[in-house]
Amino acid sequence: MVIVACLLLPVVGVLLYGMDRVEDWLSRSPKRPRHAGGRHLRLIQGGRQRTATRSHAAPRSSRVA
């Protein structure tokens, strides 16, 4: 019985260490996506803080039919 306990001790130690690492991995906060950089999408037209500038020389006119 002592032999079985001595053989199981390393297995239980590795199991406890692995469960600790898994718990830390599951409980940490998600990282910021690498592809996003510092840019933010503006999906709502009125959500801009300042007026966008156009690169065209002449202003574009809208035609309502």
N, C-alpha and C positions, 0 to 999 in steps of 0.2 A: 504494500500500500504506500509506503514511503517512496518507492521507486516511481510509481505512477504520479504521485504529487510532484516529485522533482522533475519529471518529464513534462508535466502540464504547466509548470510555473513559467517557462519561457513563452509558451503559446499564449497564456493569459496576459503576460506583459506586452507582447506584440499586439494582441487584440485590443487592450486598453489604449495603447499608443495610437493605433489606427483609428479607433473610435474618437479619440480626442482630436485628431487631425481632421476627420470628417465633420465633426461638430463645429470646429473653427471655420472650415470651408463653407458650411451651410449657413452660418450665422453672420458672415461678413457682408458688408454693404456692396452693392454692385459698383463696378468702376465706370467712369465716363467712357463712352464709345470713342475709339481712336479716330474713326473716320469723321466725326462731327467737328473736331477742331474747335474754333471759337465762334463758328457761324451758327446762326439760329434761323430757322425757317419762319417766314412771315406768311402765314396762310390766310389771315384775316386782313382784308383791305384796309380797314380803319385802324389796324394795330401798329402802324408805323409811328415812330417818334418824330421823324423829320420828313420833309418832302423829298421824294426821289428826284434826282436830276436826270435829264435825258441827254444822250450823246448826240442827238440829231440837231442840225442847225436850225431847221424850220419846225415850228410846233405842229403837231399832228391834229387835224380837225376830224371830228366825228360826224358822219352823215347819218341822219335819222330818216328812214323811209316810211 
